[in-house]
Amino acid sequence: MAESVNTQGVSEETPKWRIVGPGLVAAATGVGAGDLVATLLAGSLYGYVLLWAAVLGCIFKIVLVEGTGRWYLATGKTIFQGWRSLGIWTSWYFGIYVVLWGFVYGATAMTSSALPLATLFPGIPLNVFAVISGIVGLAMVWFGKYGGFEKIMTVMVGILFVAVVGSAVLAVPNLGGIISGLVPRLPEGSLFYVLGIAGGVGGTITLAAYGYWLKEKGWHTPQWMKVMRIDNSVAYIVTGILAISMLIVGAELLFAANIALSEGDDGLIDLADVLADRYGETWSVIFLVGFWAASFSSLLGVWNGVSLMFADFVVNYRKHPKDLSADKAPGSGSKQARAYMLWLTFPPMLLLLIGEPFALIVAYGVLGALFMPFLAITLLWLLNSKRVPQQWRNKALSNVLLSVVALVFIVLGFQELYNQVAPLLGG
């Protein structure tokens, strides 16, 4: 018996969990080790006080990803094609950014994926695991189809969920502290830290890749709008639970005991040591496997999603906006997408050997600081324009939320620009 499909694209016999997919891919890609460390540090420094900022960050991502998905389903154009309609300047910015970002991110992702493995198997050098991670990720994305890719990413989220939420449960969260932490407060000197938490929970270029995953999934018309919104909301609710759980771990295990962490991904290794002392080696291993799942899922997501964006850019950046449609965006098996997969994998291995040149990191930081404001502002522009059918344009609430998101990311962008430029000026 054939399943009937309603006007929203939802099969009347399909369980709700089966319509969740691209959102989990976007969330798994965006939530890497750095995001776990950020919320962990928030808990270790301020207890539960900044819990509301982690929740706010998830709301920000729901707003941004919903806007990206709505643009694609309502117009039949990818987000890059939307940017292209705003002027050639968007292509110049995106083209330079995606090439430079991929070179630096490739090395970062491989190192982050290797770090928990090197801790679990100390006899093997970190760079060996990093190179293996890059090559294995490349092979999985190169030869895999979207359906299998989505299933792998879902399993990765499950592993991460067990490790992080399990650690929070073991830490015996203070329910009163959690409720109190949902009330917005700004401890002295915490403003930029709050903005960083709100802006950093799963926030990267991969948010813009969501429309490409909708296309790969086969959701490509406005009838899928309700499904997309369920998918997106469920995915970032899961992200919110992960963020809250990491903050609980920081508050209960680190803040109360006044334990300091290393900066960067090494902070998660420090936490694994704390978990080993408190709950035994077995749980420490489970947490490290979760750390690996967070890092490797981000690697896979970028190798797939950002490669799709790059392929769209290469094929369409010279075309007139009126000639563009998502049908003209190449898939993951295209030579353009595979060229970018290779770019993400092999040139960055040089950085594993020689370190990251200062000038490259400054340029990467400057361009990266501009991307999230660029995404938020261009979504506001596109979704209020005649490019979108009236029914799917922004309503008042969407405009307010996107404006707040844009403002937060503009402030964060200027902060990052200052952090990058100040050393050059002797500041």
C-alpha positions as MATLAB code, in Angstrom:
seq = 'MAESVNTQGVSEETPKWRIVGPGLVAAATGVGAGDLVATLLAGSLYGYVLLWAAVLGCIFKIVLVEGTGRWYLATGKTIFQGWRSLGIWTSWYFGIYVVLWGFVYGATAMTSSALPLATLFPGIPLNVFAVISGIVGLAMVWFGKYGGFEKIMTVMVGILFVAVVGSAVLAVPNLGGIISGLVPRLPEGSLFYVLGIAGGVGGTITLAAYGYWLKEKGWHTPQWMKVMRIDNSVAYIVTGILAISMLIVGAELLFAANIALSEGDDGLIDLADVLADRYGETWSVIFLVGFWAASFSSLLGVWNGVSLMFADFVVNYRKHPKDLSADKAPGSGSKQARAYMLWLTFPPMLLLLIGEPFALIVAYGVLGALFMPFLAITLLWLLNSKRVPQQWRNKALSNVLLSVVALVFIVLGFQELYNQVAPLLGG';
ca = [
       0.000    0.000    0.000;
       1.465    3.366   -1.035;
       1.959    5.995    1.619;
      -0.107    9.166    1.213;
       1.688   12.497    1.432;
       0.021   15.630    2.723;
       0.520   19.166    1.441;
       3.441   19.729    3.786;
       5.438   16.843    2.303;
       4.973   14.586    5.335;
       3.978   10.983    4.729;
       0.941   10.253    6.894;
       2.401    6.855    7.831;
       5.971    7.961    8.460;
       7.129    8.304   12.096;
       8.252   11.849   12.907;
      11.810   10.762   13.705;
      12.270    9.551   10.135;
      11.830   13.058    8.752;
      14.836   14.296   10.722;
      18.045   14.210    8.686;
      19.730   17.256    7.108;
      19.326   19.208   10.352;
      21.232   16.599   12.329;
      23.911   16.647    9.625;
      24.200   20.436    9.985;
      24.238   20.242   13.786;
      26.784   17.411   13.876;
      29.013   19.327   11.492;
      28.752   22.619   13.329;
      29.227   21.262   16.849;
      32.883   20.375   17.067;
      35.394   20.102   19.871;
      35.765   23.884   20.046;
      32.077   24.341   20.843;
      32.253   21.688   23.553;
      35.253   23.445   25.093;
      33.525   26.849   24.977;
      30.502   25.705   26.971;
      32.683   23.583   29.259;
      34.812   26.616   30.075;
      31.685   28.689   30.686;
      30.610   26.198   33.320;
      34.076   25.988   34.847;
      34.381   29.780   35.173;
      30.832   30.862   36.016;
      28.971   27.753   37.143;
      25.398   27.788   35.849;
      25.196   31.574   35.429;
      25.737   31.574   31.648;
      23.438   28.644   30.859;
      20.991   31.029   29.205;
      23.675   32.078   26.713;
      24.114   28.486   25.511;
      20.354   28.186   25.023;
      20.313   31.514   23.180;
      23.050   30.256   20.870;
      20.903   27.308   19.827;
      17.965   29.631   19.122;
      20.298   31.714   16.945;
      21.222   28.656   14.888;
      17.585   27.584   14.501;
      16.825   31.054   13.110;
      19.786   31.076   10.715;
      19.336   27.529    9.447;
      15.566   27.967    9.073;
      16.229   31.069    6.977;
      18.723   29.199    4.814;
      16.315   26.289    4.323;
      13.333   28.560    3.660;
      15.279   30.452    1.006;
      16.121   27.225   -0.832;
      12.649   25.651   -0.650;
      10.809   28.870   -1.525;
      12.989   29.941   -4.462;
      14.589   26.792   -5.845;
      17.987   28.480   -5.575;
      20.937   27.635   -3.335;
      22.251   30.152   -0.830;
      25.258   30.915   -3.048;
      22.905   31.647   -5.925;
      21.031   33.975   -3.597;
      24.252   35.765   -2.710;
      25.119   35.988   -6.404;
      21.867   37.902   -6.985;
      23.091   40.570   -4.546;
      26.122   41.384   -6.685;
      29.447   40.008   -7.863;
      31.113   41.240   -4.659;
      29.559   38.291   -2.797;
      31.296   35.853   -5.162;
      34.663   37.531   -4.603;
      34.271   37.378   -0.839;
      32.976   33.818   -0.752;
      35.514   32.515   -3.280;
      38.505   33.882   -1.379;
      37.088   32.836    1.964;
      36.159   29.266    1.048;
      39.600   28.533   -0.425;
      41.552   30.012    2.485;
      39.168   28.638    5.107;
      39.390   25.131    3.659;
      43.189   25.130    3.758;
      43.362   26.066    7.436;
      40.286   24.149    8.527;
      41.527   20.942    6.932;
      44.535   20.862    9.240;
      42.424   21.864   12.257;
      39.801   19.176   11.637;
      42.343   16.423   11.116;
      44.233   17.395   14.285;
      41.052   17.606   16.352;
      39.952   14.159   15.144;
      43.386   12.744   15.907;
      43.736   14.130   19.431;
      41.372   11.723   21.249;
      42.736    8.793   19.225;
      46.324    9.697   20.158;
      45.223    9.843   23.801;
      43.585    6.429   23.597;
      46.566    4.941   21.715;
      49.603    6.886   22.963;
      52.102    4.749   21.075;
      51.040    6.237   17.724;
      52.050    9.843   16.850;
      49.303   12.477   16.622;
      50.130   13.394   13.019;
      49.718    9.777   11.918;
      46.167    9.748   13.237;
      45.580   13.182   11.680;
      46.629   12.003    8.214;
      44.590    8.801    8.573;
      41.540   10.826    9.663;
      41.789   13.048    6.605;
      42.195   10.174    4.159;
      39.445    8.041    5.719;
      37.086   11.034    5.740;
      37.913   11.759    2.109;
      37.207    8.159    1.074;
      33.891    8.046    2.956;
      32.620   11.239    1.329;
      34.137   10.541   -2.111;
      32.562    7.098   -2.519;
      29.500    7.443   -0.292;
      25.965    8.497   -1.157;
      23.950   11.043    0.817;
      21.713    8.421    2.482;
      24.667    6.555    3.963;
      26.405    9.806    4.885;
      23.323   10.950    6.809;
      23.102    7.647    8.698;
      26.777    7.855    9.692;
      26.320   11.418   10.936;
      23.259   10.375   12.950;
      25.260    7.590   14.610;
      27.997   10.119   15.423;
      25.444   12.376   17.098;
      24.192    9.395   19.092;
      27.704    8.540   20.314;
      28.363   12.167   21.263;
      24.986   12.407   23.003;
      25.658    9.340   25.149;
      29.139   10.582   26.130;
      28.199   14.182   26.922;
      24.741   13.743   28.437;
      25.973   10.680   30.323;
      28.796   12.737   31.823;
      26.303   15.410   32.884;
      24.063   12.819   34.552;
      27.033   11.320   36.398;
      27.961   14.792   37.604;
      24.521   15.010   39.339;
      23.303   18.372   38.053;
      21.903   20.949   40.444;
      18.334   21.475   39.195;
      18.037   24.734   41.107;
      21.225   25.964   39.491;
      19.932   25.021   36.050;
      16.677   26.917   36.552;
      18.560   29.905   37.937;
      20.976   29.800   34.992;
      18.131   30.301   32.529;
      17.641   33.829   33.864;
      19.852   36.200   31.814;
      22.647   37.696   33.916;
      25.973   39.275   33.039;
      28.739   38.689   35.600;
      31.421   41.334   35.593;
      33.720   40.986   32.571;
      31.561   38.311   30.933;
      29.917   40.244   28.050;
      32.152   39.075   25.227;
      32.317   35.618   26.780;
      28.509   35.485   26.668;
      28.477   36.612   23.045;
      31.095   34.004   22.224;
      28.999   31.215   23.760;
      25.831   32.399   22.043;
      27.617   32.758   18.743;
      29.734   29.649   18.935;
      27.352   26.744   19.551;
      27.546   25.090   16.163;
      28.115   28.263   14.199;
      30.283   28.024   11.073;
      30.061   28.188    7.306;
      28.323   24.814    7.523;
      25.091   26.535    8.579;
      24.926   27.845    5.020;
      25.359   24.299    3.673;
      21.962   23.240    5.029;
      20.148   23.990    1.768;
      22.551   21.749   -0.128;
      21.768   18.861    2.207;
      18.042   19.511    1.676;
      18.720   19.194   -2.045;
      20.680   15.960   -1.557;
      17.826   14.617    0.611;
      15.280   15.366   -2.109;
      13.387   18.073   -0.251;
      13.213   20.735   -2.920;
       9.841   22.521   -3.034;
       7.750   24.618   -0.601;
       5.663   21.534    0.274;
       8.631   20.434    2.421;
       8.651   23.648    4.473;
       7.008   22.147    7.572;
       9.262   19.093    7.418;
      12.327   21.333    7.143;
      11.281   23.327   10.196;
      10.708   20.166   12.265;
      14.044   18.773   11.103;
      15.891   21.972   11.947;
      14.233   22.472   15.334;
      14.778   18.880   16.506;
      18.429   18.994   15.443;
      19.196   22.170   17.336;
      17.221   21.097   20.388;
      19.623   18.143   20.488;
      22.463   20.656   20.119;
      21.023   22.651   23.002;
      20.911   19.556   25.222;
      24.569   18.887   24.385;
      25.549   22.474   25.190;
      23.651   22.458   28.490;
      25.175   19.092   29.400;
      28.717   20.344   28.796;
      28.035   23.414   30.907;
      26.691   21.173   33.702;
      29.881   19.107   33.556;
      31.947   22.288   33.774;
      29.893   23.629   36.666;
      29.763   20.437   38.725;
      33.173   18.884   38.075;
      35.394   21.910   37.441;
      33.846   25.077   38.909;
      33.092   23.456   42.265;
      36.573   21.932   42.492;
      38.330   25.012   41.035;
      39.986   22.907   38.316;
      41.498   24.813   35.380;
      41.537   23.506   31.823;
      43.945   23.923   28.943;
      42.823   26.129   26.059;
      41.619   24.610   22.803;
      40.844   20.950   22.219;
      43.373   19.944   24.891;
      40.753   21.050   27.408;
      38.712   17.955   26.560;
      41.719   15.763   27.244;
      42.002   17.439   30.644;
      38.322   16.695   31.241;
      38.844   13.043   30.312;
      41.503   12.868   33.034;
      39.077   14.399   35.544;
      36.395   11.886   34.537;
      38.883    9.039   34.929;
      39.742   10.172   38.466;
      36.098   10.607   39.413;
      34.291    7.787   37.603;
      36.982    5.406   36.371;
      38.903    4.752   33.171;
      35.932    3.185   31.379;
      33.906    6.397   31.399;
      36.973    8.393   30.406;
      37.287    6.176   27.325;
      33.585    6.645   26.526;
      34.020   10.409   26.755;
      37.085   10.351   24.482;
      35.110    8.341   21.927;
      32.423   11.037   22.138;
      35.100   13.711   21.644;
      36.266   11.831   18.551;
      32.673   11.600   17.245;
      32.244   15.367   17.608;
      35.469   16.087   15.745;
      35.200   13.454   13.013;
      31.553   14.268   12.257;
      32.584   17.891   11.747;
      35.312   16.730    9.378;
      32.891   14.582    7.370;
      30.279   17.326    7.240;
      32.719   19.893    5.914;
      34.249   17.487    3.387;
      30.719   16.931    2.060;
      28.742   20.144    2.578;
      31.325   22.836    1.936;
      32.512   20.898   -1.121;
      28.951   21.186   -2.479;
      29.049   24.948   -1.858;
      32.420   25.266   -3.580;
      31.189   23.300   -6.611;
      28.158   25.597   -6.868;
      30.473   28.621   -6.719;
      32.839   27.346   -9.425;
      30.081   26.422  -11.864;
      27.817   29.430  -11.350;
      29.753   32.491  -10.207;
      30.012   33.932  -13.737;
      26.396   33.337  -14.679;
      23.650   35.929  -14.588;
      21.479   35.495  -11.469;
      18.380   34.939  -13.615;
      20.031   31.878  -15.151;
      20.635   30.162  -11.802;
      18.677   27.373  -10.147;
      19.500   24.631   -7.672;
      19.308   22.132  -10.536;
      22.505   23.729  -11.838;
      24.361   23.168   -8.558;
      26.685   20.144   -8.974;
      26.412   17.188   -6.605;
      29.024   15.605   -4.350;
      30.236   13.372   -7.183;
      31.095   16.304   -9.436;
      34.688   17.054  -10.338;
      34.385   20.507   -8.733;
      33.222   19.092   -5.389;
      35.875   16.392   -5.446;
      38.569   18.942   -6.230;
      37.640   20.798   -3.050;
      37.621   17.529   -1.065;
      41.211   17.020   -2.194;
      42.024   20.626   -1.269;
      40.670   20.021    2.246;
      42.703   16.843    2.650;
      46.198   16.992    1.187;
      47.563   20.597    1.165;
      46.606   21.065    4.853;
      48.831   18.118    5.728;
      51.738   20.511    5.137;
      50.461   22.602    8.039;
      50.613   19.518   10.248;
      54.343   19.406    9.580;
      55.370   23.077    9.457;
      52.801   24.699   11.728;
      50.416   27.477   10.733;
      52.068   30.611    9.243;
      51.162   33.790   11.136;
      50.024   35.796    8.105;
      47.768   32.962    6.941;
      46.141   32.671   10.349;
      45.513   36.430   10.505;
      43.880   36.420    7.067;
      41.851   33.353    8.004;
      40.714   35.023   11.222;
      39.719   38.258    9.495;
      37.704   36.536    6.760;
      36.161   34.163    9.280;
      35.086   37.038   11.524;
      33.103   38.453    8.622;
      31.298   35.276    7.555;
      28.578   34.911   10.198;
      27.593   38.630    9.971;
      27.638   38.166    6.172;
      25.256   35.196    6.433;
      22.856   36.889    8.855;
      22.717   40.196    6.963;
      22.330   38.601    3.530;
      19.528   36.362    4.821;
      17.738   39.462    6.107;
      18.235   41.075    2.692;
      17.159   38.066    0.637;
      14.180   37.002    2.743;
      12.634   40.476    2.682;
      13.052   40.903   -1.076;
      10.885   40.151   -4.097;
      13.207   37.249   -4.850;
      11.079   35.252   -2.379;
       7.348   34.630   -2.921;
       5.248   36.776   -0.566;
       4.062   33.764    1.436;
       7.590   32.818    2.465;
       9.107   36.216    3.139;
      10.115   37.201    6.651;
       7.388   38.071    9.085;
       7.941   40.573   11.921;
       9.236   37.964   14.391;
      11.689   36.544   11.851;
      13.025   40.023   11.140;
      13.476   40.769   14.841;
      15.255   37.489   15.515;
      17.502   37.722   12.450;
      18.327   41.340   13.293;
      19.378   40.353   16.819;
      21.468   37.508   15.403;
      23.070   39.875   12.886;
      23.868   42.404   15.623;
      25.463   39.779   17.870;
      27.617   38.444   15.060;
      28.641   41.947   13.984;
      29.880   42.613   17.536;
      31.638   39.242   17.603;
      33.104   39.939   14.171;
      34.586   43.263   15.263;
      35.943   41.617   18.406;
      37.637   38.951   16.292;
      38.977   41.567   13.872;
      40.449   43.458   16.802;
      42.018   40.267   18.169;
      43.641   39.614   14.805;
      44.812   43.159   14.041;
      45.826   44.360   17.516;
      49.024   42.239   17.653;
      50.088   43.715   14.320;
      49.666   47.227   15.711;
      51.481   46.410   18.924;
      48.233   46.555   20.896;
];
